[in-house]
Amino acid sequence: MLKQLMLLSLLSVLVYFLSWPVVVEPISWQAPEAPEYRGKYLPNRVLADYEPMLMDGLTGPEGVVVGRDGRVYATTEQGWILRWSPGQAQPERWVKLPGRPLGITWDNSDGFWVADAFTGVFHITAEGEQTLVLSEVAGKPLLYANDLVLAANGKLYISDSTARFSAKAYGHTYKASLVDILEHGYTGRVVEFDPVSGASREVLTGLSFANGVTTDSNGEFILVNETSEYRVWKHWLKGEKAGNSEILIDNLPGFPDNILAGQDGRYWLGFTSPRIALLDNLADKPFARKVVQRLPAWVRPKAKLYGHVLAIDGSGRIVQNLQDPEAHYPLTTGASEDDQYLYISSLVAGELARIEKSALGL
């Protein structure tokens, strides 16, 4: 009898792992062989030597920008946008959005545009008045508004990471991203929004988790991180190539998150995590990835703790390689700079990191 019960239990477990319904419908793809951490990706500990900026008990400074007023602004997990005035250690809780704000960028005056992953795109005036301006494009809701940038043509370019897994429904952007990355669908997009006319349209579709977006100072192109494919796209806005896209840099060593234009032609690119060997090995095995999704959440693949930020130029050449293998500052997402400091953003940290640019030779 005991043997029969054990057999029945094992059979039940087997049936569960082989056939229990899951939310993902994994797509087969070919993962490139991950580059080693040497040469242009040679490990160092530069990011470990950061100066912490207090966050008034809040966490997750995922999007960071230096305003025209000289203040540093950061979005947080709790919905608040914090700002630090020059010379002040404590931030001000400036504006609270209804969901999880991620990307933040200037408008044409002294206000900001913010991507709220749960709700859509907000405009915030210099006085802190907020208005929801965009929640759907081409008849489809913004399920995961991630990042945005205002280009020289006056248009706003916004990444909508996935059309499959709502950040709000999962209650956390990280949880929704893990599911979408495991599925590896191609439902991410970049949309264009005209703040003057209110018109919007899709300009780049079929991305596997569309993430960071930035533009060059002349508005000739935008750069877009495609997280699940470990690459950065260049989409042309002007010139002979207008409307066309090309891969700027690919087969990156980690999952690219934010990308932000810096000074002297630099574009700062952050990695939330290095590549995960299991995901790459199962890239062409969609059924096995379904089985993985049936495992307890604590067993499934998740971000590795490793700090890493790159700077590339407009041709995709790596010009800075900043790392922290021990991840003293966890889940780095990108960087922003002013004349004196480089500010490092994070998905979950309880402080904002900054490093003197002079220490980096910048």
N, C-alpha and C positions, 0 to 999 in steps of 0.2 A: 504493500500500500504506500509506504513512504517513497519507494522508488518511483511509483506511478505519479505521486504528487510532485516530486522533483522534476520528472520528465514533463509533466503538464506545465509547471512553472517555467521551465526552460523554453518550452514551445511557445508559451505566451509572450515571453521576452523576445523570442526570435520573430514572432509575428509583428510585435510592436515595432521593432527596429526596421523591419522590411516593408511594412505596409501602413503604419499609422499616418494619417493625413498630417501634412505640415504646410506652413504658409509659403515656403519657397518652391519655385520651379526652376531648379538650376539649369544654366545654359553651359554647354560644353565650349571650351576655348583653350587656346594654347598659351600657357604662361612662358615668357622668355626666361632663360636661366638667370637667376639673380646675380648681379655683380657682387664681387667680394669687397669687403671694407679695406681697401688698399688703394694706392695711387691717388686718384682724385677724391676718393672717399676714405682716405687714411684716417683712422680714429684719432681723436684728440680730446681734451677736456676743457676746451674754451668756454663752453656754456655753463660749466660747473662754477665758474668764477663770476657769478652774477650778484647784483645788488637787489634785494627784495624790496618791492613797493607794497605797502600794506593795502588791504582791500576791505577793511571794515567788516570782517567776518564773512564776506561773500567768496564765491569760488568760480573758477572757470573763465578767466579773461581770454575768451576764444578769439575775439576780434579787437584789434587795437589800432588806433589812428591818432596822429598828432593833429589837433585842430588848428585852424588859422589863428586862433586866439592864443596859441602856445600851450594850451592845456593838453594833457594826454587823456584820451577817452578809451574805455574798455567795456565790452559787453560781458555779462555774467550769466551763470546758470540760473540765478534767481530772478532774472528778468530786468535787473537794474543795469543802467549804464552809469558807470563810475567815471569821475574825472578828477585828475590831479592838477592843481595849479602849480606853476613853477615855484620851487622852493618849499612846497608843503609836503609833509610826510603822509598825512591822512587824506584820503580821497573824499569827494563829495558824492553822495547818492543823488545823481542828477535827475534822471528820468527812468520810470519803470514801465516796461512794455508788458503786454498780457502773456506772452509766451517765452520762448528762449531766443533772444537776439544773438545772432552770430556775426555776420559781416557788417561793417560800418564804414561809410565813406562820406566825404564832404558833398554838399550841394554847391550851387554857384554863388552862394553868399556866405553866411556864417552858420548855416544849419547843417543837418546830416540826413543821409538816407541810411536806413537800417533794414537788414534782412532778418525777420523774425521767423524761425523755422516752423513754429506752430501756426502762424497767422498769415504772414505775407510780408509785403514791403511797406515800411512806414517812412514818412517824412517827419523830421523833428526840427522845429525852428530854433533859433539861437535862444529864445525865451523858454524852450522846453515844451512847446505845444506839439502834440503828436497827432498825426493823421494817417490812417490806413489808406494807401493809395492803390495797392495792387494785391489781389488775392487769387486771380485766375488769368490765364492767357490761352488763347486759342480754344476756349471752351473747356479747358482742363484746370483744376485748382492747383495752386502752388502747394504741393504736399510737403516740400522740404526746401523752403527758400534758404539758401546757404550763404552766398556771398554776392557782392555787387560793387560796381564801380561806375562813376560818371565820366564818360569820355569827352574829348574836346568837341565833338559834334553836338553836345548837349543831351545825348541819349544815355539812359541808364541801362547797364548790362547786368543781368541777374542770373545766377545759377540756381536751378531747381534740381536737386540731386537725384531724385527718383520719383517716378509716377506710381510706384508700387507700395511703398512703405512710408506711411505718414509719420513724421516726427512727433506730431501731437498724439496720435493714436498709441504710439509706443511710450509716450511720456518722457522720452529722453532722446536726444539726437544720436548719442552714441549707440543705444540699443537698436534704433532703426537702421543705422549705417551698417552695423554688423550683419543684419539679416540681408540687406541689399547687396553687400559685398560677397556674402556667401552664395547668393543666387547668381550674381554676376549678370544681371539683365542689362539691357542697353536702353533704359527709359529716361536717363537724365538729359537735361537740356539747358541751353542758355537762351534767355529771352531778352528782347530789347523793349524798353519802355520810354516813351516820349513824355516827359513831365509837362510839356506845354499843351500838347493836343490830347494826351491821355491814351494815345494809340499804343498798342503792344503787338509783338509778333515773335515767333520763334526764329532764331538765327542759327542755332546749332543744336542738333538733336542726335539721338542714338548714342549718348555717352553712358559709360558704366560708372555711375556715381559722379556726376558733375560737382565740382567743388570750388576752389578759389578762382577768382576772376580779377584781373587788373588790366590796365591799359598803359600805353606809352604816352609821353607828354604831348606828342603831336596828334594823338588820336588816329594813328595809322592802323593800329591793330589792337586786339585784346588777346590776353593769354588766359588759358583756361586749364585748370588741373582736372585730369580724369583719374580719380583715385584708384579705382579697381584695375586699371590698365597700366598703372605706374608711369604716367606720361603727362606732358604738357602740350596743349595745342596752341597754335597761333592762328587766329582768325582775322583776316584782313578786312578793314573797314573802308580803306581808301586806296586809290591807285589802280593799276592794271589788275591786281589780284583781288580787288574788292569782292566780298561775298564768298571767297574761297578760304579753305582751312588747310593747314599742314602741321605735321608733328614737329614741335620745336626740340624736344628732348624726350627720350623714352628709356625704357628698362631702368628706371630709377631704383635705388636700393630700398625704398620704403613706400609707404602710402602717402602721397602728397596731399596736403590739406589746403592751407591758405597760400596765396601768392599775392605779393604787394609790391608795387613800384617804389623803389627807394631813390637815393641820390646817385648821381654820376652814372646813370644808365643801368643801375642794378635792379634786379627783381628778386625779392626775398621769398624763398620757398621753404615751407616747413613740413616735416614728416611727423605724423602722429605716432607712427610705429615703423620699425623695420618690416621687411617682407616676412610672411609667415610660411614656412616651408610646406606645412600640411596643405594649405590652400593652393599653393602652386602645384604640388604633387597631385592634387585631386581636380585640377582645372578641367581636364578632359573626362572626368568621371562624375557626371551629374547625379547618378543614383547614389553614389557613395556620399555626396554632399547632402543629399536628403537624409541619409542615415545620421550624418553628423548633426543635423538640425534636431534630430530626435534625442540626442544626448542631453543630459542636464546642462543648464546654462553655464555652470561653473567649469564644465569639461570642454565646451566648444571653444574654437579658436578666438582669441581676443588680442587686443593691442599689447605689444611688448613694450616694457618701459625702457626707452632709449631716447635721449634728446638729440635732435639733429635738425639743423637749419642750413640751407644752402643759399648762396646768391648766384644767379646766372645773369648773363647779359642778353641782349635782344636776339642774339644768334644761337642761344642755348649753351654757351660756353660757361663752365663753372668758374666763378671768380672768388668765392668764399665757401669754406667748408667748416662749419662750427658744430661740435659734437659734445655729448656728455653721456658716455656709455653707462654710467651708474644712475642716470636719470634723477639727479638731485632736483631737477625741475621737470615734473612728469608730463607726458603726452603733449609735447610741443606741437604747435599748429602753424606758426609762422613768425614774422618779425616786421616791425615798422621802425623807421628811423627819423630823427631830426638831426640838427647840426652836431649835437653832443652825444646822444645815446642811441643804442639799438635796444628796442623793446621787444621781448620775446613773449608771444602769446601761448596759451595752454588751454586744453579742453577741461581740465579739472583742478588746476593748482589753486591754492588759497592765497596766492600773492602774484603780483606781476613782476617779471624779471627785467632788469635792464643792465646793460654793459656799456662802459665807456668806449666809444668808437676809437679813441686814441689807442686803447689796449689791443684793438684789432688791426691797427695800422690803417684805419680809414680816415 
